[in-house]
Amino acid sequence: MFKNSPTVDRIATHILAFEGESKVTFFDGNFSEYEEWRKQTFGDAATRPHRITYRKLTR
């Protein structure tokens, strides 16, 4: 991820985040505010990377 990047904060005024479980979240604010909101919303799980699981393909 982008760690404390002032350039990203100036460019990103809105964020469309594709979270786990195919959930799309719209956030109105810069990247630093989004990271802070995400930590408050998801707690410790927001900072830990997790593996994506896919559904098995069937014919």
C-alpha positions, 0 to 999 in steps of 0.5 A: 500500500501507499504509506503516508504519501502526500501525493496520493492524499492530494490526488485521491479525493474519492475512493472506490474500494473493492473489499473482501467478499466482493463488497464495493465501498465508496469513501468520500475523502483522501487516502489517509482518511480512508486508512483511518476509517478502515482501521476504525471500522475493521479493527485489527483485521484492516492491517493484516493481509488475508488471502483471497479465496475463490469459489471452485469452478463447476461445469 
